[in-house]
Structures are given as C-alpha cells and as structure tokens.
C-alpha cells in the first residue's frame, strides 16, 4: 500500500504480515504504509529497538500517525523508549500471544499452567527454522531437556482454521514431548487493536 503525505505509517514484525494484511484489507479507505522487519529479529530482541527506530525515522518524514506492530517482545522496555521519541503507539501486551488471544485470555492460559509453550500460525509454519534449528536442536538434540524440561504443554493459538497447521503444531508438540492443546483466537483481538490505531489517527 502506498501513502500520501499525512497518512499512517506502520512498522510491523514480519511474523504478523499475513494477519496485518488481512486486517488492513478491510480498511482500504485508510491511507497506510507498512514496513515489515524480519521475524528472525525475535532471536535477537536487543536489535529490535534500533531497527524500529530506523524505519520510524523515515516514515515520520511523510506520515502523521505512527504505529508499531510489536509488543515489548523481549526488549525490556527499550522499544517503548523509541516509541516515545516519535510519539508512536505499539500493540498492547508483551508479545504476540497476548495480543492474538487478548490479554485477559492469555493471563488465564498462563495461570492455568505456567509451563506452557505457545505457537501462533506463523510459529507453527516456521517451527523448524525458528525453534528447532534456531535453538540448535537439529545439531544438538541432547539439549532438548535443557530447554523444555520445565514445560508441560504446547498451546497452539490458531488465527485461522487450517488443518495443515494443526497437524504441524501437533507434530511440534510431539517433538518437544509436550501435551497438545488448540485454542482458536481468530483475528478479532488483534483487529480490534489495529482498528483503534486507525480510529485514533483519523
């Protein structure tokens, strides 16, 4: 999407690209520019604030509303410092699990069983690259107990009803030795936050 001067600029995690596009597709009347950053930054969250700052600095030249499609995402508050510099707003919550499921639902899930590992649609698709290879388990499977001995279940937070992704998520749970559960989130909690952005900037 292109944007005339004075529109809305969004910097978003690449892991949210499908969901962001689906939500913005329903808002074609709103002029928006979206810049996606590589999802692999989550493996090095200390790099997220500077990467977001670089994109916001450029978008701020021609956009009146600035939003960031990240939670805190392991930055320890450093991302919020960057947002303050540009009077930008981000997604509410610490991570994608919270804003996909909704903060209250996520708190309930966490309270039910603290030893829970979560997958979204994106993480289910990218489990092999981001989790298995990302943690080096393809080279050192003996590290599996070190990483996951305190986990007891895997909860798949499903944004879509894709049977193939459920099969993939179940296989991931089996590989990690965790009990599998599926919770359907849809896009409503996430879409509500994006709608608020667009409404506030209108």
N, C-alpha and C positions, 0 to 999 in steps of 0.2 A: 504494500500500500504506500502511496506517496502522500505527501502532506504539504499544504500551503503554509506560509508563514502564519504563526499564531495557533496552529493545531496542537495535537497531543503527541508527545514523544515517549515511547516506552522502551526501556532496556529490560530484556527478559532472559531468563535461563533457557538454553536450548532444550532442556528436558521438558519445558512447558510449551514448546512450539505448536504441537498438534492441538492442545487444549486452548491456547491463546487464539489461534486462527479460527477454531470453531466458534468461540465466543464472539470475536470481532466480526466474523462473517455476518452475524445478525445485526451489526451496528454499522453498516456500510455508509450511512449518512454522516458518521462522525469521522473527520479527517485525522488519521492516525499514521504515524511512522513507528515501526517496531524494529529494533536491533536485537538479534539473538546472540548471546555469548555461548561458548562451547560448554556443554554439560559436564565435560571432564574437569572443569574448574572445581567441582564439588570434591574431587580428590585432593585439592589444594585450596581450601577455602580462604586461606590468607591472601590469595591472589584476587579474590572476587571484588573487594572494595576498589582497588586501583583500576580493574577492568571496567567496572561500572562507572567510575569517575571519568574515565576517558570518553566513554560513549555519551554520558550526560553532558559533558563539556561541549561536545559537538552538537548535540540535539538542542541544547539551551540557546544556541545562536538563532534558531528559527522556530522554536516551539514555545508556546506559553504555558502548557501543562506538561509536567514531567513525572513519570511513574516508573516504578521498578518491579519487575516480575520476579522477585526473590522474597523469601523470608529472611530471617537472620542467617540461616544456612551455615552455621558454624563459624561465623566471622566474629563472634564475641562482642557485638555492638559496633564494630568498626564500620560496617556497612551503613548503619544509621548516621554515623558522623558524616559520611559522604552525602547522604540524602539531605542532611541539614545544610550543607554547602550550597545545594541547588534548589532548596525548598521543594524537594521531591517527596513522593509518598511511595511506600512499598506495600506488598501484600502483608496482611496481618498474620502473625504466627511465626514460629521458629523455623519452619520447614514446610515442604510440600505436603507432607502427611497431614499437617494441621489445617492448611487451607483447602485441601481437597475434601477432607472429611468434615470440616467445620471444627472450630476449636473445642466446643463442648463435647462433641462426639469423640474427638481424639483424646481428650482428657479422660473420658470414660473408658476408652480402649486401654489406655496406659494404666489406668487404675485397676482394671481387671487383671492385668498380667504384665508386670513391668518388663519381663524378659521376652519382649515381642520385637521381631524384626519385620519391617514393613516393605512392601513393594507397591509401587504405582504401576500404571500401564507402561510408562516409559521404562521404569526399572525392571519390569518383567521382560520387556523386549531386550533390554541391554544387560541382563543379569550376567551373561557370560563375560562380556567385556568389562563392565564396571565393577562387578562384585567378584566373580570367580578369578578372572585374570587380574583385575585391579588390586585385589588383596594378595596376589601371588599364589593362589591355591592351585593353579594349573601346574606350577613348578614345585610347590611345596605343600602337598595335600596334608602332610602331617601337622600343619599349622591350624587346621580346621578346629580342633578342640580349643586352641588358644583363643581364637576369635569368637567362637559361638557356644562355648560350654555354658554360658550364663543365659542363653536364650532357650526358650521352650516352645515357642510357636512362631509361625510366619503368617502375617495377615496381609492378604492381597486386597488393597484398596482399589476397586475397579471403577475407572471413569467411563468405560464402555462395556457393552455386553459382547465380548469377543471370545468365543470358546477356545480359540487357539492360545490366547493369552492366559486363560485359566490353566490350560494344560501346561504351559511354560512355567507359570507360577507354582503349580503343584510339583513339577519336576524340580524346581529350585528348592522348595521345602524339603523334598526327599534328599537332595544332595547335601543339604545342611543338617539333616537329621532332626527337622522341626515339624511339629504338628501344623497342618494347613488349615487356614480359615479364609473365607472370602467375605468381604463387606462391600456392598455396592454404594459408591458415593455419587456416581454421575458427575455432572459438571455444575450442578446448582450452587454449592457453596463457593466455588471458585468464580463462577459467572457473577454471583452477587457482588463480590468484591470488585471485579472489573467494571460492572455497571455503576458502582458507586464512584469509581475513578472518573468515568466518563461524565457522570452527572455533576460531580463537583467541578469539573473543568469546563462544563458548558457555559 
